[in-house]
């Protein structure tokens, strides 16, 4: 069998995603045995997932602050700019913690009655805040660095 991209060369591996034959040069391009088009697809999917998370991390706090700004300033007119930054960070922390806790959610929660879902939601929301306070900066940093890596990989290909 010959390489999908270099028909004159025999294959030494196959792509993990699409099973196309890869020659030595094609199989050595990435850390795993994957063709260029499948790697591009994986990069696009990962980029989309990261962008979705970053949009939620920034969009949710902006929208929440916009709707609650009048409410906050009515009840606490002396609230300062630092307090707004603190509230904004706490909202980012909730989103960041929520994404992290989504990876830990067990499947047996799917069979809870409605009151179980309400309790689960409240507990997860509180835990998201506590977890997110610590991991939000790291998740933002990791996501931005990963986006840079994906963009570098795209420019190489």
C-alpha positions as MATLAB code, in Angstrom:
seq = 'XXXXXXXXXXXXXXXXXXXXXXXXXXXXXXXXXXXXXXXXXXXXXXXXXXXXXXXXXXXXXXXXXXXXXXXXXXXXXXXXXXXXXXXXXXXXXXXXXXXXXXXXXXXXXXXXXXXXXXXXXXXXXXXXXXXXXXXXXXXXXXXXXXXXXXXXXXXXX';
ca = [
       0.000    0.000    0.000;
       1.174    3.542   -0.728;
       0.952    6.818    1.171;
      -2.231    8.808    0.687;
      -0.275   12.061    0.219;
       2.784   10.587   -1.548;
       1.535    7.808   -3.859;
       5.114    6.808   -4.809;
       6.073    5.960   -1.195;
       5.038    2.881    0.764;
       3.235    3.316    4.056;
       4.710    2.733    7.493;
       1.655    3.769    9.531;
      -2.013    4.627    9.262;
      -3.869    7.689   10.526;
      -5.567    7.067   13.880;
      -8.678    8.960   12.829;
      -9.322    8.114    9.170;
      -7.019    5.100    8.550;
      -5.259    6.706    5.558;
      -1.849    5.237    4.821;
       1.096    7.429    5.870;
       4.715    7.278    4.718;
       7.684    7.906    7.030;
       7.667   11.677    6.378;
       3.917   12.016    6.965;
       3.904    9.856   10.095;
       6.766   11.850   11.664;
       5.042   15.249   11.350;
       3.141   14.956   14.629;
       3.593   13.202   17.975;
       0.865   10.721   17.087;
       0.147    8.824   13.876;
      -2.262   11.245   12.225;
      -2.603   12.795    8.791;
      -2.487   16.527    8.129;
      -6.211   16.899    7.417;
      -7.267   15.000   10.555;
      -4.818   17.026   12.634;
      -6.317   20.196   11.165;
      -9.809   18.932   12.066;
      -8.718   18.115   15.617;
      -7.144   21.567   15.927;
     -10.302   23.274   14.675;
     -12.457   21.288   17.103;
     -10.165   22.041   20.044;
      -9.958   25.703   19.043;
     -13.755   25.899   18.903;
     -14.060   24.316   22.359;
     -11.491   26.698   23.859;
     -13.106   29.744   22.256;
     -16.505   28.664   23.580;
     -15.114   28.421   27.107;
     -13.351   31.786   26.862;
     -16.509   33.429   25.497;
     -18.471   32.061   28.459;
     -15.740   33.149   30.888;
     -15.909   36.726   29.636;
     -19.464   36.953   28.246;
     -21.336   35.647   31.278;
     -19.714   38.092   33.719;
     -20.229   41.027   31.335;
     -23.913   40.215   30.860;
     -24.431   39.528   34.577;
     -22.691   42.763   35.544;
     -24.707   44.722   32.973;
     -28.021   43.469   34.371;
     -26.970   43.729   38.007;
     -25.093   47.021   37.851;
     -28.208   49.057   38.548;
     -29.231   46.695   41.330;
     -25.798   46.857   42.970;
     -25.511   50.631   42.759;
     -29.041   51.181   44.158;
     -28.437   49.127   47.279;
     -24.812   50.018   47.812;
     -24.088   53.454   46.325;
     -20.672   53.617   47.946;
     -19.399   50.456   46.278;
     -16.042   51.133   44.657;
     -14.385   50.099   41.423;
     -12.391   47.369   43.140;
     -15.619   45.728   44.253;
     -16.835   45.586   40.650;
     -13.578   43.933   39.624;
     -13.940   41.466   42.496;
     -17.521   40.594   41.495;
     -16.439   40.248   37.857;
     -13.650   37.853   38.883;
     -16.048   35.815   41.023;
     -18.343   35.414   38.014;
     -15.369   34.304   35.894;
     -14.483   31.872   38.688;
     -17.968   30.346   38.619;
     -17.733   29.664   34.883;
     -14.193   28.323   35.187;
     -15.113   26.064   38.097;
     -18.249   24.882   36.294;
     -16.184   23.759   33.285;
     -13.754   21.950   35.577;
     -16.523   20.235   37.553;
     -18.213   19.110   34.316;
     -15.288   16.750   33.811;
     -15.923   15.172   37.229;
     -19.699   14.733   37.011;
     -20.768   11.130   37.510;
     -23.362    9.528   35.238;
     -25.637    8.461   38.113;
     -26.754   12.094   38.459;
     -28.740   11.613   35.255;
     -31.400    9.644   37.124;
     -32.164   12.168   39.872;
     -35.694   13.478   40.442;
     -36.339   17.205   39.981;
     -35.505   18.124   43.594;
     -32.258   16.177   43.213;
     -31.380   18.256   40.166;
     -32.061   21.486   42.044;
     -29.875   20.388   44.958;
     -27.202   19.154   42.533;
     -27.275   22.480   40.659;
     -26.945   24.562   43.841;
     -24.103   22.416   45.190;
     -22.323   22.493   41.841;
     -22.738   26.274   41.628;
     -21.208   26.793   45.078;
     -18.400   24.324   44.390;
     -17.780   26.023   41.035;
     -17.145   29.286   42.817;
     -14.724   27.759   45.317;
     -12.868   25.695   42.718;
     -12.937   28.464   40.120;
     -11.381   31.074   42.380;
      -8.171   29.071   42.366;
      -8.132   27.636   38.871;
      -9.548   30.515   36.767;
      -6.182   32.211   36.106;
      -4.583   28.880   35.235;
      -7.417   27.900   32.867;
      -7.283   31.255   31.107;
      -3.495   31.022   30.781;
      -3.669   27.393   29.589;
      -6.399   28.138   27.051;
      -4.614   31.162   25.588;
      -1.332   29.235   25.316;
      -3.103   26.297   23.666;
      -4.721   28.659   21.144;
      -1.260   30.032   20.317;
       0.064   26.478   19.841;
      -2.837   25.546   17.569;
      -2.289   28.689   15.497;
       1.419   27.860   15.173;
       0.587   24.319   14.068;
      -1.886   25.688   11.507;
       0.729   28.037   10.049;
       3.264   25.196    9.742;
       0.816   23.014    7.827;
];
